């Protein structure tokens, strides 16, 4: 899932930190939720997630007020304690960022952090912004993220104010009767994510070559994997989240890559998930 799933509409609560950075999205095309062109996210699963998130966050506030829950999270070295603490930050990207973790499985976080320690000059491209963008900016030389949800993207841009090595571009999908690149996500029919997926081409063209680390954690992930491969450095890695889903497994198996799957606990989630680290064959 992407962190924007829990954000709601573009007209939701504004961010509270810093100044909104300019949105660098294409002038032509694009759509705005305020114009009613995007279908509402109103599935039963979405409703359950919202109820769970509200309950978990409310429990966290209550435990904090009565002194049972500390303001500061436990060290990630204390895995179960950190995970239990994180449950009170469900679908709260700013809360997750304060835990100093991305929204991947803990095992994959450990692997990627070790890899970044060994590659401090890494260039990163990311589909799907959020806590991971903030986490990566602390550990990589430069981070380029693209987000499809304008309201959520602007909130994360606020968090990145004063972070010179990170940029976040908002590229919204375009309404289409025959999308060239669609999304299988419920409620996203009739939307073309071509500009979003191929934004990596534009960033690479104006940058300094290949990317050392590419994160696939947004929309149209199968197409993102295809678009990522030509831009990945020979010794680079791809972080692909939620890879237990069948459509993602089909895409990975069809690509010229090697997958290492890391299944287990994930911050804020009450169930196990899977994040994969992918390299070129």
N, C-alpha and C positions, 0 to 999 in steps of 0.2 A: 504494500500500500504506500501511497505517497502521503507526506505530512499535510498536504493541502486538503486531503479528504476530510479532515476533521475541522477545517477552518470555517466552512459555511459559505455564505454569500459574500460577494465583493464589498457589500455595504456593512460588513460586520464590525466588531470593535477594532479601532485603530491601534497601532503599536504605541508603546509608551517610551521608547528609547530612541534618542537621536533624531536626525532629520532624514526625510525620505530622499534617496538618491534618484537621479533622473532615470526614467524608464527608457531603455534603448531598444525599443521594438520597432519593427518595420512600419513605415508610414502608411503603406497601402494594405488593404485587407485588415484582418483582425476583427474581433468581435468583443463586445462588452456585455457582461452579465446584466448590467443595469438596463440594457435595451431589450432584454427578454429573449435573446437568441439562443442562449444555452439552456438546455432542459434542466429542471431542478433535480437535486440529488435527494431522492425521497424513497429509496428502496427500503425494504424491511431490514436488511442487513445494516444499512446506513443508520436507520433509526435505533437499532440495538447498540451500535457502536457509540452513538451520541449519548444514549442513556447510561451506558457503562462509563464513558468518559466523565460525564457530569457527576455520577455517583462516586467515582474514584477521586476526582478532584475535591469534591465536597468532603469526603472522608479525610483526605489529606489536610484540608484546612482545619477541620475539627480536631484532629490529632495534634496539629501544631498548636492550636489555641490552648489545649489542656496540657501541653508540655510533654506528650508522649513521643511526638515526632520532632526531631531536631530540624533547624532551618537548613543546615548544611548536609549534603548527602554523604553517606559512608564512602570510603575508598572503593574503587572498582575491584581492588584486590579481594575485598570481602564480597564476593559475587552475589550470594543469596541476599545479603543485607542491602546491597546496592539495588538489586532487582526489586526487592520488596518496597524499598523507598520510592523507586521509580514508578510503581503502580499508581501512585497518587498524582502523577504528572501525565496521565493518559491523554493523548491527542492535544497536548500542550507543547508546541514546538519550542517556545521560549523556556518553558520548564525543563524540557529535555536538554536543551542547550546548556542550562545551568548545571545539569548533571555531568557535563563534559563528555557526552557520548553522542554518536550518530544513532539513527534508528535502524540499526542492523543487529544481527545476533552478536552476543558478547564474544563468542569464539572468533568471528570474523573481525570484530573490532580489534581484538588482540593481534591478529595476523596483520591487518592493515597498518596498525600503529607501529609494529615492529618493522614493516616494510618501509614506512615513511621515515622512521628513524635512520634507516640505512640509505635513504634517498632524500636528503633534506632539500635538494634543488628541484624536486618534482613539480611538473606542470600538471594541473588537474582540470578535467572537464567533467561537468556533472549535469545530468538530466534529472530534475526534481530537487528543488532547494529545501532548506530547513535547517534543523540542528546539525546535520552533516556538513553543511556549507560553513557554518561557524567553526565546527570542530576541525575540518580540513584546513581552514585558513590559519589556524594556530600551528599547523604541522607541515604545510607545504609551501613552496616558494610562491606559487600563484594558483588561484582557483577561479575558474570560469563556470558559472552555473546558469542554467536556463530554466525558467518556470512558466507553466502554461496558465496558471491561475493568477490573474492580475492583483486581486485583493491580498492573497496570501504572499505573493511575490513582493508587494510593496512593504508588507510587515517585516519580511526578512531583510529587505533592503535597509530598513531602519536599523536593524541589528548590526548590519555591516558598515554603518557609517563610521568613518575613522579606521577602516580596515583596508589599507591601500593595496594589499595583494589579492583582494577578492572582488569580483564583479558579478552582478546578477542581472541578467537580461530577461525581460518578460516577453514571451512570444506566444500569443494566444492562438488557439485553433480557429480555422475559418469555416463558416457554414458551407456545406456542400451536399448536393444530392448524390454525388458519387466520389467520396473521399479517395484520394490517391493513397493516403496513409491514414487509416482509421484507428480507433481505440476500442478494445473489447470491453472496456470499463462500462458498467451499467450507467445509462443516462448520457452517454457520449456518442450516440449514433448521429449521423449526419454532420460530423465534424472532421475536418481535414487537418491532420497534425504534421503536414509535410514541412512547413517552415520551421516548426519546433524541432523536428527530428534532424533536419539538415542545418540547423543553426551551428552545429559543430564545424561544418565546412567553412562558414563565414568567419568564425572565431579563429580557426586554424589559418585561414588565408591572411588574416591581419596580425597573426602572432608570430611565434618563433618555432615553427615546426610541429613535431609530433607531441602527443600527450603521454606522460608516464603513467598516469592513473586516470581511468574513466569510470564514472559512477552511473549506473543505469537504475534509476529509482523514481521515474516519473510516468508519463503516459507513453503508449505505443512502444513498449520496451523491446518487442521483437524487432521492429524496424530500427530502433536505436542501436541494437547490437550490430546489425548489418552496417549501419553508418559509422559505428565506432571503430571497427576493425582496421580500415585504411589509415586511421589517425593514431593508432596505438603504437608506441615505441616498441622495438623488438623485444626488449626485456621488461615491458610494462605490464600492468595488470588492469583488469576490469572487475569492478565490484557490482554484482547484479543481485538485487534484493528480491526476496519473496519467491525464490526459484522452485518451491514445491509445486507451483501452479503448472498445470500440464502444458499450456501454450508456451510458457517460457522454456520448459524442458525441451519441447519440440524445436524451438528456435536455437537453443544451445547445441543440441545434438546435430543439427543441420549445418552448423557453422564450423569453420576450420580452427577450433579452439579446444583447449583442455580445461575441464571444470573441476574445482575442488569445492565441495559443498560443506558448509558449516551450519549444522542444525542445532537448535537448542534455545535457551532463554534469550529474550530480546527485551531491552528496556521498555517499560510501560505495558507490555503485552502479557496477559494472563495465560497464554498458551505458547507452545514452542513454534518457532518459525525457521526459515532457512535463508541464508545469504551465501552466495557463491562467489569465489574468486576465480577469475578466468584468465588464462594466458593463451598466447598464440601457439599453434602447433609448430 
